[in-house]
């Protein structure tokens, strides 16, 4: 079955995203989608975006400075296989309208889940909601030191997604861990930050946070997605085989590491950007680059297919 290459635009305006409704007679008719269309043989993806957005929305796109790769998704519908090449768009000229008669809407990002999209769009929705920076908490002397470090990272580096990781306390004193996590949550809530716990999914019964993150080994103990759809679920992976084997768990994102050498795992073989990109190109969900990375690596990560960068020491 030939693969149909489709250019897709996630057009942002502040905290809103533009979506359009597919014609009833079209493939996946009646569902909502992100604007775009088929890449012609003589076009680059960006050229296709520019043409499609003019035809569909009557807006003009400057492809040189106002587009950025977001995610690439391969999906087999059974009767049609597609490669969705998704780009973020932040600036354009003109007023968007349904130039082909299709209904369009500017929707708050937090309300996108209320609309019915084709199945292949699920990872695009996840990527649209996830930030480029993902902070993993590191070592601290005590609760006060941890809270200080975290608030500084949030305010100085614009962090919007945090993973609280303290395996020793989790195993040694679960009640103390939950109390610690609740203090972290209050700080995150105050600053509009999503908190994810590196803990078993059962922890959500004791504290209502944004989601959980599991190691690859822990994730393999589950036959289905272990957290509700309204919570974020992430998994740490190290190669293409691991990513492929957790596809049925439908994670919202994965970590792929190590991209570069790290002090925490000296001697471990790093992926490098080329292999990282080769793996990510077939991942059916957003992927954060992890391992020896920081603020200065975000653009490289995105250009190689990543959602962004996950890091400890760079921001901690």
N, C-alpha and C positions, 0 to 999 in steps of 0.2 A: 504494500500500500504506500503510495507516494506521500511524502510529508509536506504539508502546506505551511509555508513560512508566513506568519502573520505579524505585522508590526502593531503594537498596542501602546496607547498613551494613557498614563495616569496623570491627569491634568489637575493640579492643585491650585487652590486660591485660599490662602490662609489655612484654616482647618477644614476646608471643604474640598470635595472631589467631584468632578463632572462624570456623570454616567448617562448612558443612552439605552433606550429600550429597543430590542431587536424586533423587526417586523414579524408578524405572526406566521407568514409563509416561509421565513428564512430558517436555516439550520439553527436548532435551539431557539426557535421563534417564541416571542413573548417574554423572554428573560431579559434582565438588565445586563449591560456589559460596559466595558471601558472602550472608548472609541479607537478605531484603527481599521486595518484591512490587509489584504494580501500584498506581500512584497513581490513586485514584478521582477522578471529576470535581469533587467538592466538597471535595477535600483539598489541603493544601499538601504538599510533599515531606516535611517534618518530621513532619506529622501522620500521613502514610502510614507513615513509619518507626516511629513510636510504636505504631501499630496493628499493623503486621506483626510487630514484635519481640515484642509481647505474644502474638500468635496463634501464632507459630512457636517462640518460645523461652521464653515465660512470664516475660519480664523487663520491667520498667517503665523507660521512658526519660524523663528530663526534657529536653525539646527546647529549653528556653530557654538552657541554659548548657553542655551536654555534647555538642553536635554541631558539626561544622565541615565545610564543603564540601571534598571531596577531588578529584574529577574527574567530568566528564560525558562519556560515550562514546556515540556513535551507531554502531549496527552493523546490517548487513543480512544475515540468515542465508539469504536466498533465499525462505524460506517465512514469514519474520517479521522485521520491522524494529523495533528497540528503541532507546530512549534510556535508558541506565543513568545515573541521577543518584546519584552515590556520595558518602556522607558518612562521616566518621570519628566513631566513638563511643568515648569513654574512660571514661564512668561510667554505671552503671545500678544498679537495685536488683533483688534476686532472684537466684536461681541458674539460669543458663542450662541448658535441657534441650530435647530434641527433642519439643516439645509436640504435634507432628503425626505422631510416630512416625519422623521422619527421624534418621539418625545425625548427630551433631555432634562436632567435635573442636576443642580448643585446640591450635594448631600454632605452633611457633617460626617467626618470620618468615623465617628463613634456610632453612626446610624447605618453604616453600610450593611451590617449583618441583617438588617430588616428587609433587605431586597433580595430577590431570587436571581442568582447568577448561574451561568453554566458551571458544571463541576470543575472544569479546568481552571476556572477563575479563583478557586479557593486559595491557592498559594499567592495569587496576586493580592487578594484582600489582606492576607497576613502580612505580606511585604509592605503594603501601603500603610499599615498601622504600626509597624515596627520602626524604631529609630535606627540611626546609623551607629550610635555608640551604645555599648552594653557593658556596664561596670559589674565586675565580680568582686565582692568584698574580700580583702586580704586579712592579714594578721593585725591584731590590735591588743593593747595591754589590758583593756577592760571595756565594759559597756560604754562608758563615757568617751573613751578614746575612739571607739568604733563610730559612735554617733558623730563625734567631731570630724573624723576623717570623711565620713559619708556626706555630711552636710557641706563640707568644703568642696568635695568632688562634684556634688550636684550644682552648687552655686558657681563655681569657677569654670567647670567644663561642660555645663549644660546637659548633664546626664538625666535621661528620662526613663531608663530601664535599669534596674539593679537586681542582681542575684546575691542573696545572703547565703554564704557558705561557711558553716562551722561544724564540720563532721564530728570533731572530738566532743563538743558539748552535746550534740544531738544524740550520740551514742551513750554518753556518760550520765546525762541528766536531762531527760526529755522535757520535763516541766520548766526547768531553767531555760532551755532552748526556746520554748514557746514564748516565755516571758520576754526574752531577749528579742525575738522576732517581732513581738508586738510593739516594742519600743522602736525598732527599725521601721515598722509599718507606719507608726504615727508620724515619724519624720518624713517618710516618703509621701504620705497622704498630704501633709502640709505643703509639700513642694510639687505636687502634681506628678509624682513619679510612680511607675508601676513596679511593685516588688514581687520577685519570684524567689521561691525557696529551693535550695538544693537539698531536697528531702523527699521522703516517700509521699505519694499522693494522699495518704491517710491524714497527713498533717493539716489538710484543708478543713477537716472536721473541727479542728481546735483553733484555727486562725484563718480568717477570710482574706487571703492575699491574692495577688494577680495570677499566680500559677505556680507550677513546680518544674524543676529541671532534674533529669536523671542521667546517670552515666549510661554508656551503652549496655554494660552488663546488667544493670538494674532494669533497663527498659525491656530487655529480652524476657523478663519474667512475666510480662503482660501480653495477653492475646489480642486485646483491643486497646484503644486509647484510654488511658487510666484517669483522665480528668475531664470535667464537663467542657462543652464547646465554648462556654463563655470564660474559660480560664486558659492562660497560656501554658503550653507544654513544650519543653525543649529537651534535646538529647545531645550528649557529647559523643562525637564520632571521630574516627581517625583515618578512614579510607572509604573508597567507593562501595565496597562490599557491605560495610556496616550501615551506610546510608540506605542502600537498597533493601537491606533486611528489616528495616524498621518502617518501611513505607506504609504498611498496613496500620500502624499506630497513629498515623496522621498528625505528626508533630507540627507545631506552628513554626518552628525553626530548629536548626541544629547548629552546633559548634563543629568546625572542622579544624583539627590541629595535629601537630604544631606546624605552622606555616614557616616560621623561622626558628633558629636555635633559641632555647630558653635556659635561664639559670636554674629553674626548678627541675628540669629534666635534662641535665648535661649528658651529651652523647647520644640523645635520641635523634633519630633521622628525621629531618624536617622535610616538608612537602615542597616548598618553593612555590612561587606564584604560578608557574606554568602547569604543574600537576594539580595544584589547587583548582585552577580554572577548568581543567579537563574533568575533574570530579564534579564540580559545581554545575557544570553544563548539563548534567544528567540528573541532578537532584530535583525531586518534585516538591521542594519547599525551600523557603529562604535559608541561607547559610551564612553564619557569622565566621569570619576568619579569626583564629585564636592562636597565640603562641609567639612571644617575642615582638608583639605589635603594640602600637599606640596611636596617638592623635595623628602623627605624620604619615601613618600608613593607610588612612581611611580612603583617600582617593585611589591609591593602588588597589586596595581591596575591592572597591566598587567597580573599577575598570576590569577586574578579573572575575566579576560575577557575584561578589559577596553582597550581602545585605549591608554589611558594615564590619566593624571591628569589636570584638569582645576583649577586655583586658583587665588585669588586676593592677600591677605596679604602675602602669602609665598614669592612672588617675587616682590611685590610692595613696 
